[in-house]
């Protein structure tokens, strides 16, 4: 620490010593900037009170929060919360991140107000595509009319910390939540003081000190979390009901990269409380337990089907199973990840239409190909669709699985399988798996995902068709390039186009692409319509012939023009 001292001695009634002291010291700490300090792509966060233009009466409203989180963002949020009074309006975030301390303050304000949060962008009515929150569409009182969208929306860096403040926290499979290391920026400031001493018996005694100036003398930064910063982050996550596992995910990505939080991981860690379905949008409030079927809200409660007086005895369908509160499972000991397993599934009671598929769910490990081979052997010549949900895993194992599937000539798709009486956080609980034969359940394209190495398995199907699920592509390492693209040629996928779409920076989960983009690449060769689910077009051996479920039905393949999300 450098300092300079000059003395000025005056003789009054006693000797006084005036000292001008210049100190250079680090003061203050501005925390993590989402895209770094080098360039700010977004302006500071602003808040707009938006009403949906898709209705006439009792239209849903939300607070659109878009832009960088700065030190004065909490004051702006406080202002709009005061404006809405006690109304419980969702806060819809689209932000690259910013100041961590400000994000903490925002999250606590949102939680105290009892508001919900979502990840999504907002487009105001009559605004151009390049300026979707144009000033011309905002009324003098700060309100506007518009709608929200999920595709391409993001909440990065410090934004998930503010997002965590919501009493309900949702995003769709087309939006991104991303985290990375916190960067602490230290500003060095040179401070000048005028210090007055009194000399008493030859010794100095300070009698006054006054700051006379300060000047910025440099800046430094660090990604190492100190004890205070770690304690603050840990305490905040605990306060918001989010697992400390998020810290590990944050610290494993440098400030120049981003770790995309997979939907299943976000749910497991409590960062999000639910995923939006394809027909739900950010800003929709959470449905009340007694919400009507036509209520404009997300996560409608499961309707109880009426029981027929003389209905035949059968297994309980998923739609009739009691719904278990997901919050009750957050304290359970579910594994962070588990090896992929394969279940023979059926939908329906096989009296009329017993549709079957193979549910492949979990991480791809070196022994996954052996499990797949055993499942295919039990099927014999039957060609049931393989419905995948996976965050990826071992690349060599994925190559082996893909070649096995191509040789068997079976279909691949993406879907999340839900078994009856299972909680949201453990949708294929062991208690509901049949000990022999097929297990009854349902399959959904919405909120399902196939990321990283899973995509290598997906592209091997004949055919390979998906609904509106998340597909993640990943950048291979230098040593993997040769085998990676040789496999692409083998599967008939355009390697050159794939390479241009790969993320510039490698991330754990890869870069999410739309089904329409996957179709152009050849990763898939068909897209299911909104009203169809994956794996539900091949009947089981006990099913009767019917128009709705022909034994050799081919899945409809939607043209590219009709498939854009």
C-alpha positions as CSV (number, residue, x, y, z in Angstrom):
1,X,0.0,0.0,0.0
2,X,1.6,3.3,-1.1
3,X,1.3,6.5,0.7
4,X,2.9,10.0,0.8
5,X,3.1,12.3,3.8
6,X,3.8,16.0,3.8
7,X,4.1,18.0,7.0
8,X,3.1,21.5,7.7
9,X,4.0,22.8,11.1
10,X,2.3,25.8,12.6
11,X,3.0,27.4,15.9
12,X,-0.1,28.4,17.8
13,X,-0.6,28.4,21.6
14,X,0.7,24.9,21.4
15,X,2.4,23.0,18.5
16,X,0.0,21.6,15.9
17,X,1.0,19.3,13.1
18,X,-1.0,19.2,9.9
19,X,-0.5,16.1,7.8
20,X,-1.8,15.4,4.3
21,X,-2.1,11.6,3.9
22,X,-2.7,9.9,0.6
23,X,-3.8,6.3,0.7
24,X,-4.3,3.9,-2.2
25,X,-6.6,1.1,-1.1
26,X,-9.3,-1.2,-2.5
27,X,-12.8,-0.1,-1.6
28,X,-16.1,-1.6,-2.6
29,X,-16.7,-4.6,-4.7
30,X,-18.9,-4.7,-7.8
31,X,-19.9,-8.3,-8.3
32,X,-20.4,-10.5,-11.4
33,X,-21.3,-9.0,-14.7
34,X,-23.2,-11.5,-16.9
35,X,-21.3,-11.1,-20.1
36,X,-18.3,-9.5,-18.5
37,X,-17.3,-5.9,-18.1
38,X,-15.8,-5.7,-21.6
39,X,-19.0,-5.1,-23.4
40,X,-22.6,-4.7,-22.3
41,X,-25.0,-6.1,-24.9
42,X,-28.1,-5.0,-22.9
43,X,-29.1,-1.7,-21.5
44,X,-29.8,-1.5,-17.7
45,X,-32.9,-3.4,-16.7
46,X,-36.3,-1.7,-17.0
47,X,-39.7,-2.8,-15.8
48,X,-42.9,-2.5,-17.8
49,X,-46.4,-3.4,-16.5
50,X,-47.8,-5.4,-19.5
51,X,-51.4,-6.6,-20.1
52,X,-52.0,-9.5,-22.5
53,X,-53.6,-8.4,-25.8
54,X,-55.0,-11.9,-26.5
55,X,-58.2,-11.3,-24.5
56,X,-60.9,-8.7,-24.0
57,X,-61.8,-9.0,-20.3
58,X,-59.9,-9.9,-17.1
59,X,-56.7,-10.1,-19.1
60,X,-53.5,-11.5,-17.4
61,X,-50.9,-9.0,-16.5
62,X,-47.2,-9.3,-15.7
63,X,-44.1,-7.3,-15.0
64,X,-41.6,-7.5,-17.9
65,X,-38.1,-7.2,-16.5
66,X,-35.5,-7.0,-19.3
67,X,-31.9,-5.8,-19.3
68,X,-28.7,-5.8,-17.2
69,X,-29.0,-5.9,-13.5
70,X,-27.2,-2.8,-12.1
71,X,-26.8,-1.4,-8.6
72,X,-29.9,0.8,-9.0
73,X,-32.1,-2.0,-10.4
74,X,-33.6,-2.9,-7.0
75,X,-34.8,0.8,-6.6
76,X,-36.6,0.6,-9.9
77,X,-38.2,-2.7,-9.0
78,X,-39.3,-1.3,-5.6
79,X,-40.9,1.6,-7.5
80,X,-43.0,-0.7,-9.7
81,X,-43.9,-2.9,-6.8
82,X,-45.2,0.1,-5.0
83,X,-47.2,1.0,-8.1
84,X,-49.0,-2.3,-8.3
85,X,-49.8,-2.3,-4.6
86,X,-50.8,-5.7,-3.3
87,X,-51.5,-7.3,-6.7
88,X,-49.6,-10.5,-7.2
89,X,-48.3,-10.2,-10.8
90,X,-45.6,-12.5,-12.2
91,X,-42.2,-11.1,-13.0
92,X,-40.9,-12.2,-16.4
93,X,-37.1,-12.1,-16.7
94,X,-35.0,-11.8,-19.8
95,X,-31.5,-10.8,-18.7
96,X,-27.8,-11.5,-19.3
97,X,-27.2,-10.9,-15.6
98,X,-25.2,-8.2,-13.8
99,X,-24.7,-7.1,-10.2
100,X,-25.0,-10.1,-7.8
101,X,-25.8,-8.0,-4.7
102,X,-28.5,-6.2,-6.6
103,X,-29.9,-9.7,-7.7
104,X,-30.0,-10.8,-4.0
105,X,-31.9,-7.6,-3.1
106,X,-34.4,-8.2,-6.0
107,X,-35.0,-11.8,-5.1
108,X,-35.7,-10.9,-1.5
109,X,-38.1,-8.2,-2.6
110,X,-39.9,-10.6,-4.9
111,X,-40.2,-13.3,-2.3
112,X,-41.5,-10.8,0.3
113,X,-44.1,-9.5,-2.1
114,X,-45.2,-13.1,-2.8
115,X,-44.7,-12.9,-6.6
116,X,-44.1,-15.6,-9.1
117,X,-41.2,-15.5,-11.6
118,X,-40.7,-16.8,-15.2
119,X,-38.1,-16.7,-17.9
120,X,-39.4,-15.2,-21.1
121,X,-39.2,-12.2,-23.4
122,X,-42.0,-9.6,-23.9
123,X,-43.1,-8.2,-27.2
124,X,-45.3,-5.1,-27.0
125,X,-48.1,-4.6,-29.5
126,X,-47.2,-2.9,-32.8
127,X,-43.4,-2.9,-32.0
128,X,-40.9,-4.0,-34.7
129,X,-39.0,-7.3,-34.4
130,X,-35.8,-5.4,-33.8
131,X,-37.2,-3.4,-30.9
132,X,-39.9,-5.5,-29.2
133,X,-40.3,-3.2,-26.2
134,X,-40.3,0.0,-28.3
135,X,-40.9,3.2,-26.4
136,X,-43.9,4.2,-28.6
137,X,-45.9,1.2,-27.3
138,X,-45.5,2.3,-23.6
139,X,-48.1,4.6,-22.1
140,X,-47.3,7.6,-20.0
141,X,-48.1,5.6,-16.8
142,X,-45.5,2.9,-17.8
143,X,-48.0,0.3,-18.8
144,X,-48.3,-1.5,-22.2
145,X,-50.2,-4.2,-24.1
146,X,-48.3,-7.2,-25.5
147,X,-47.5,-10.9,-25.2
148,X,-44.6,-13.1,-24.0
149,X,-42.5,-15.7,-25.8
150,X,-40.2,-18.5,-24.6
151,X,-38.1,-19.3,-27.7
152,X,-34.6,-17.9,-27.3
153,X,-35.4,-16.1,-24.0
154,X,-32.7,-16.4,-21.4
155,X,-31.8,-15.7,-17.7
156,X,-28.0,-15.8,-17.3
157,X,-25.4,-15.3,-14.6
158,X,-26.9,-13.1,-11.8
159,X,-30.4,-13.3,-13.2
160,X,-31.2,-16.8,-11.9
161,X,-30.5,-15.4,-8.4
162,X,-33.2,-12.8,-8.8
163,X,-35.4,-15.4,-10.6
164,X,-35.0,-17.7,-7.5
165,X,-37.0,-15.2,-5.4
166,X,-40.3,-16.3,-7.0
167,X,-42.8,-18.2,-5.0
168,X,-43.4,-20.2,-8.3
169,X,-40.5,-20.3,-10.8
170,X,-41.1,-21.5,-14.3
171,X,-39.5,-21.7,-17.8
172,X,-40.2,-23.6,-20.9
173,X,-37.9,-26.0,-22.7
174,X,-37.2,-23.3,-25.3
175,X,-35.9,-20.8,-22.8
176,X,-32.4,-21.0,-21.2
177,X,-31.2,-20.6,-17.6
178,X,-27.5,-20.3,-17.4
179,X,-24.9,-19.8,-14.6
180,X,-21.2,-19.2,-14.3
181,X,-18.5,-18.0,-11.8
182,X,-19.1,-14.8,-9.9
183,X,-16.5,-12.2,-10.8
184,X,-15.7,-9.7,-8.0
185,X,-14.4,-6.4,-9.2
186,X,-12.2,-4.4,-6.8
187,X,-11.8,-0.6,-7.5
188,X,-8.6,0.9,-6.2
189,X,-9.2,4.4,-4.9
190,X,-6.6,7.0,-3.8
191,X,-8.0,8.9,-0.8
192,X,-6.4,12.1,0.5
193,X,-6.9,13.2,4.2
194,X,-6.1,16.3,6.1
195,X,-5.0,15.2,9.5
196,X,-4.3,17.6,12.4
197,X,-2.1,16.5,15.3
198,X,-1.2,18.1,18.5
199,X,2.3,17.6,19.8
200,X,2.2,17.0,23.5
201,X,5.4,16.2,25.4
202,X,7.1,15.3,22.1
203,X,4.4,12.9,21.1
204,X,1.8,13.2,18.3
205,X,-1.9,13.1,19.2
206,X,-4.5,13.1,16.4
207,X,-7.2,15.7,17.0
208,X,-9.0,15.8,13.7
209,X,-9.2,13.9,10.3
210,X,-10.9,15.2,7.2
211,X,-11.1,13.6,3.7
212,X,-10.1,16.2,1.1
213,X,-10.3,14.1,-2.1
214,X,-10.3,10.7,-3.8
215,X,-9.3,9.4,-7.2
216,X,-9.7,6.1,-9.0
217,X,-6.3,4.5,-9.1
218,X,-7.0,1.2,-10.9
219,X,-9.2,-1.9,-10.9
220,X,-8.7,-5.6,-10.4
221,X,-10.9,-8.7,-10.4
222,X,-11.1,-12.2,-9.1
223,X,-13.3,-15.3,-9.7
224,X,-12.3,-16.9,-6.4
225,X,-15.2,-16.7,-3.9
226,X,-14.0,-15.4,-0.5
227,X,-15.5,-16.6,2.8
228,X,-17.9,-13.7,3.0
229,X,-19.1,-14.1,-0.6
230,X,-19.5,-17.9,-0.2
231,X,-21.4,-17.4,3.0
232,X,-23.7,-14.8,1.4
233,X,-24.4,-17.0,-1.6
234,X,-25.0,-20.1,0.5
235,X,-27.3,-18.3,2.9
236,X,-29.3,-16.7,0.0
237,X,-29.9,-20.0,-1.8
238,X,-31.0,-21.6,1.4
239,X,-33.4,-18.7,2.1
240,X,-34.9,-19.2,-1.4
241,X,-35.1,-23.0,-1.1
242,X,-32.5,-23.7,-3.8
243,X,-29.9,-26.5,-3.4
244,X,-26.3,-25.6,-2.8
245,X,-25.5,-27.9,-5.8
246,X,-26.1,-24.8,-7.9
247,X,-22.8,-23.4,-6.5
248,X,-20.9,-26.3,-8.0
249,X,-22.5,-25.7,-11.4
250,X,-21.7,-22.0,-11.2
251,X,-18.1,-22.5,-10.3
252,X,-17.5,-25.1,-13.0
253,X,-18.0,-22.4,-15.8
254,X,-15.6,-19.6,-16.3
255,X,-17.0,-16.0,-16.7
256,X,-16.5,-16.3,-20.5
257,X,-18.6,-19.4,-20.7
258,X,-22.0,-20.5,-19.4
259,X,-23.4,-23.7,-18.0
260,X,-27.0,-24.2,-19.2
261,X,-29.0,-25.7,-16.4
262,X,-31.0,-28.7,-17.8
263,X,-34.7,-28.6,-16.9
264,X,-34.4,-31.8,-14.8
265,X,-31.5,-30.3,-12.9
266,X,-33.3,-27.0,-12.3
267,X,-36.3,-28.9,-10.9
268,X,-34.1,-31.2,-8.8
269,X,-32.2,-28.2,-7.3
270,X,-35.3,-26.2,-6.7
271,X,-34.2,-23.4,-9.0
272,X,-37.4,-23.9,-10.9
273,X,-40.6,-25.3,-9.5
274,X,-42.2,-26.4,-12.8
275,X,-41.7,-26.4,-16.6
276,X,-44.2,-24.7,-18.9
277,X,-46.0,-26.9,-21.4
278,X,-46.0,-26.0,-25.1
279,X,-49.4,-24.3,-24.7
280,X,-48.4,-22.3,-21.6
281,X,-46.6,-19.0,-21.7
282,X,-44.3,-16.9,-19.4
283,X,-46.4,-14.6,-17.3
284,X,-49.3,-17.0,-16.8
285,X,-50.1,-17.2,-13.1
286,X,-49.9,-20.5,-11.3
287,X,-53.3,-22.3,-11.2
288,X,-55.1,-22.4,-7.9
289,X,-56.0,-25.9,-6.6
290,X,-59.6,-25.3,-7.6
291,X,-58.9,-23.6,-10.9
292,X,-61.5,-24.2,-13.7
293,X,-60.4,-26.2,-16.7
294,X,-60.6,-23.1,-18.9
295,X,-58.7,-20.8,-16.5
296,X,-55.8,-18.9,-18.0
297,X,-53.0,-20.3,-15.8
298,X,-50.2,-22.8,-15.9
299,X,-49.9,-26.2,-14.2
300,X,-53.7,-27.0,-14.2
301,X,-54.6,-29.5,-11.4
302,X,-55.2,-33.0,-12.7
303,X,-58.9,-33.6,-13.3
304,X,-60.4,-36.6,-11.6
305,X,-62.2,-38.8,-14.2
306,X,-65.6,-40.0,-13.3
307,X,-65.8,-43.7,-12.4
308,X,-68.2,-45.7,-14.4
309,X,-70.7,-47.8,-12.5
310,X,-69.7,-51.1,-14.1
311,X,-66.3,-50.3,-15.4
312,X,-63.9,-53.3,-15.8
313,X,-61.1,-53.5,-13.3
314,X,-57.8,-52.2,-14.7
315,X,-54.7,-50.4,-13.6
316,X,-55.1,-46.8,-12.5
317,X,-54.4,-44.5,-15.5
318,X,-51.9,-41.6,-14.9
319,X,-54.6,-39.0,-15.5
320,X,-56.6,-40.4,-12.6
321,X,-53.7,-40.9,-10.2
322,X,-53.5,-38.6,-7.2
323,X,-51.1,-35.8,-7.8
324,X,-48.3,-35.6,-5.2
325,X,-46.9,-32.2,-4.3
326,X,-43.5,-31.7,-5.8
327,X,-42.4,-29.5,-3.0
328,X,-42.7,-32.5,-0.7
329,X,-40.0,-34.3,-2.6
330,X,-37.3,-31.5,-2.5
331,X,-35.9,-32.9,0.7
332,X,-35.6,-36.5,-0.7
333,X,-32.4,-38.2,-1.6
334,X,-32.9,-38.3,-5.4
335,X,-29.6,-38.9,-7.2
336,X,-28.1,-36.0,-9.1
337,X,-28.0,-38.3,-12.1
338,X,-28.6,-42.0,-12.8
339,X,-27.5,-44.4,-15.5
340,X,-30.0,-44.8,-18.3
341,X,-32.5,-47.6,-17.9
342,X,-35.0,-49.1,-20.4
343,X,-38.7,-49.7,-19.6
344,X,-41.2,-51.5,-21.8
345,X,-44.2,-49.1,-21.6
346,X,-47.8,-49.3,-22.6
347,X,-50.6,-46.8,-22.8
348,X,-54.2,-48.0,-22.2
349,X,-55.4,-51.2,-20.7
350,X,-54.8,-53.3,-23.9
351,X,-58.6,-54.1,-24.2
352,X,-58.9,-51.9,-27.3
353,X,-55.7,-49.9,-28.1
354,X,-52.5,-50.9,-26.3
355,X,-49.8,-48.7,-27.7
356,X,-46.3,-49.5,-26.6
357,X,-42.8,-48.0,-26.6
358,X,-39.4,-48.3,-25.0
359,X,-38.7,-45.5,-22.5
360,X,-34.9,-44.8,-22.3
361,X,-34.3,-42.3,-19.5
362,X,-31.0,-41.3,-17.7
363,X,-27.3,-40.7,-18.4
364,X,-25.5,-42.7,-21.0
365,X,-22.7,-44.7,-19.4
366,X,-20.2,-47.3,-20.8
367,X,-22.6,-50.2,-19.9
368,X,-25.7,-48.6,-21.4
369,X,-25.2,-50.3,-24.8
370,X,-25.3,-53.7,-23.1
371,X,-28.6,-52.8,-21.4
372,X,-30.0,-51.7,-24.7
373,X,-28.9,-54.9,-26.4
374,X,-30.7,-56.9,-23.7
375,X,-33.9,-54.9,-24.3
376,X,-33.8,-55.3,-28.0
377,X,-33.3,-59.1,-27.7
378,X,-36.4,-59.4,-25.5
379,X,-38.4,-57.7,-28.3
380,X,-37.4,-60.2,-30.9
381,X,-38.6,-58.9,-34.3
382,X,-41.0,-56.3,-32.8
383,X,-39.9,-52.8,-33.7
384,X,-41.1,-50.5,-30.9
385,X,-40.2,-46.8,-30.8
386,X,-37.3,-45.8,-28.4
387,X,-38.3,-42.6,-26.6
388,X,-35.2,-40.9,-25.2
389,X,-34.8,-38.4,-22.3
390,X,-31.2,-37.8,-21.3
391,X,-28.7,-35.1,-20.6
392,X,-26.0,-37.0,-22.5
393,X,-23.0,-38.9,-21.2
394,X,-20.4,-41.2,-22.7
395,X,-19.8,-40.5,-26.4
396,X,-18.4,-43.9,-27.3
397,X,-21.4,-45.6,-25.7
398,X,-23.7,-43.3,-27.7
399,X,-22.0,-44.3,-30.9
400,X,-22.5,-48.0,-30.0
401,X,-26.1,-47.4,-29.2
402,X,-26.8,-45.5,-32.4
403,X,-25.3,-48.3,-34.5
404,X,-27.3,-50.9,-32.7
405,X,-30.5,-48.9,-33.2
406,X,-29.8,-48.4,-36.9
407,X,-29.1,-52.1,-37.4
408,X,-32.4,-53.0,-35.6
409,X,-34.3,-50.4,-37.8
410,X,-36.3,-48.9,-34.9
411,X,-37.7,-45.5,-34.5
412,X,-36.2,-42.9,-32.1
413,X,-37.9,-39.9,-30.5
414,X,-37.8,-37.6,-27.4
415,X,-40.3,-37.8,-24.6
416,X,-40.6,-37.8,-20.8
417,X,-42.4,-40.8,-19.4
418,X,-44.7,-40.5,-16.4
419,X,-45.7,-43.5,-14.4
420,X,-48.9,-43.5,-12.3
421,X,-48.7,-42.4,-8.6
422,X,-45.2,-41.1,-9.0
423,X,-44.2,-37.6,-7.8
424,X,-43.0,-34.9,-10.3
425,X,-39.4,-35.2,-9.2
426,X,-39.3,-39.0,-9.6
427,X,-41.6,-39.7,-12.6
428,X,-40.5,-43.3,-12.9
429,X,-40.5,-44.3,-9.3
430,X,-39.7,-48.0,-8.6
431,X,-43.1,-48.6,-6.9
432,X,-45.0,-48.1,-10.2
433,X,-42.7,-50.3,-12.4
434,X,-44.3,-53.6,-13.3
435,X,-42.4,-56.6,-12.1
436,X,-43.1,-58.4,-15.4
437,X,-44.5,-57.4,-18.8
438,X,-45.0,-53.8,-19.7
439,X,-45.4,-50.9,-17.3
440,X,-48.4,-48.6,-17.8
441,X,-47.8,-44.9,-18.1
442,X,-48.0,-41.8,-20.3
443,X,-45.4,-40.1,-22.5
444,X,-45.1,-36.4,-23.3
445,X,-43.0,-34.3,-25.8
446,X,-43.4,-31.1,-23.8
447,X,-40.6,-30.4,-21.3
448,X,-38.6,-33.5,-22.6
449,X,-35.0,-33.2,-23.6
450,X,-32.2,-35.0,-25.4
451,X,-28.9,-33.2,-24.9
452,X,-25.2,-33.7,-25.8
453,X,-24.4,-37.4,-26.5
454,X,-28.1,-38.3,-26.5
455,X,-28.4,-36.5,-29.8
456,X,-26.0,-39.0,-31.3
457,X,-28.4,-41.8,-30.3
458,X,-31.4,-39.8,-31.5
459,X,-30.0,-39.4,-35.1
460,X,-29.8,-43.2,-35.6
461,X,-33.5,-43.9,-35.7
462,X,-35.4,-45.0,-38.8
463,X,-37.4,-42.9,-38.6
464,X,-36.4,-40.3,-36.1
465,X,-39.3,-38.0,-35.2
466,X,-39.9,-35.6,-32.3
467,X,-42.5,-33.2,-30.9
468,X,-41.6,-29.9,-29.5
469,X,-38.9,-31.1,-27.1
470,X,-35.4,-29.8,-26.4
471,X,-32.5,-31.0,-28.6
472,X,-29.0,-30.1,-27.6
473,X,-25.9,-30.2,-29.8
474,X,-22.4,-30.2,-28.4
475,X,-18.9,-29.3,-29.7
476,X,-16.5,-32.3,-29.8
477,X,-12.9,-32.0,-28.6
478,X,-10.1,-31.9,-31.1
479,X,-9.3,-35.6,-30.5
480,X,-13.0,-36.5,-31.0
481,X,-13.5,-34.8,-34.4
482,X,-12.6,-37.7,-36.7
483,X,-14.8,-40.3,-35.0
484,X,-17.5,-37.7,-34.4
485,X,-18.0,-36.7,-38.0
486,X,-17.4,-40.2,-39.3
487,X,-20.4,-41.3,-37.3
488,X,-22.4,-38.4,-38.8
489,X,-21.6,-39.6,-42.3
490,X,-22.7,-43.1,-41.3
491,X,-26.0,-41.7,-40.1
492,X,-26.6,-39.4,-43.0
493,X,-26.3,-36.2,-41.0
494,X,-24.9,-33.0,-42.6
495,X,-21.6,-32.6,-40.7
496,X,-20.7,-29.2,-42.2
497,X,-23.9,-27.6,-41.3
498,X,-23.8,-29.1,-37.8
499,X,-20.3,-27.6,-37.3
500,X,-21.5,-24.1,-38.2
501,X,-24.3,-24.4,-35.6
502,X,-22.1,-25.7,-32.8
503,X,-21.6,-23.3,-29.8
504,X,-18.5,-21.2,-30.0
505,X,-17.7,-22.1,-26.4
506,X,-18.2,-25.7,-25.3
507,X,-20.7,-26.1,-22.4
508,X,-21.7,-29.1,-20.4
509,X,-25.2,-29.5,-22.0
510,X,-24.5,-28.0,-25.4
511,X,-26.5,-25.5,-27.4
512,X,-30.3,-26.0,-27.7
513,X,-31.6,-26.0,-31.2
514,X,-35.2,-25.9,-32.5
515,X,-36.8,-29.1,-34.0
516,X,-37.0,-27.2,-37.3
517,X,-33.2,-26.7,-37.2
518,X,-32.6,-30.3,-36.3
519,X,-34.8,-31.3,-39.3
520,X,-32.6,-29.3,-41.7
521,X,-29.5,-30.9,-40.3
522,X,-30.9,-34.4,-40.7
523,X,-30.6,-35.1,-36.9
524,X,-34.4,-35.9,-37.2
525,X,-36.5,-36.5,-40.3
526,X,-39.9,-35.6,-39.0
527,X,-41.8,-33.5,-36.5
528,X,-44.9,-34.6,-34.7
529,X,-47.9,-32.2,-34.6
530,X,-48.9,-30.5,-31.4
531,X,-51.7,-32.9,-30.7
532,X,-49.6,-36.0,-30.9
533,X,-47.1,-37.5,-28.4
534,X,-44.0,-39.6,-29.2
535,X,-44.1,-43.4,-29.2
536,X,-47.9,-43.7,-29.3
537,X,-48.5,-45.0,-32.8
538,X,-47.3,-48.6,-32.6
539,X,-49.8,-51.0,-31.0
540,X,-49.0,-53.8,-28.6
541,X,-49.6,-57.5,-29.6
542,X,-52.9,-57.7,-27.6
543,X,-54.5,-54.7,-29.2
544,X,-57.5,-55.1,-31.4
545,X,-57.5,-53.7,-35.0
546,X,-58.9,-50.1,-35.0
547,X,-58.8,-47.0,-37.1
548,X,-57.2,-45.0,-34.3
549,X,-54.4,-47.4,-33.7
550,X,-53.5,-49.5,-36.8
551,X,-50.8,-52.1,-36.1
552,X,-48.4,-50.8,-38.8
553,X,-49.2,-47.1,-38.6
554,X,-46.5,-44.7,-39.7
555,X,-46.1,-41.5,-37.8
556,X,-47.1,-38.4,-39.7
557,X,-44.1,-36.3,-40.8
558,X,-44.8,-32.6,-40.8
559,X,-43.2,-30.5,-43.6
560,X,-40.6,-28.0,-42.5
561,X,-42.8,-25.0,-43.3
562,X,-45.4,-26.2,-40.9
563,X,-43.1,-27.0,-38.0
564,X,-41.5,-23.7,-37.0
565,X,-42.1,-23.0,-33.3
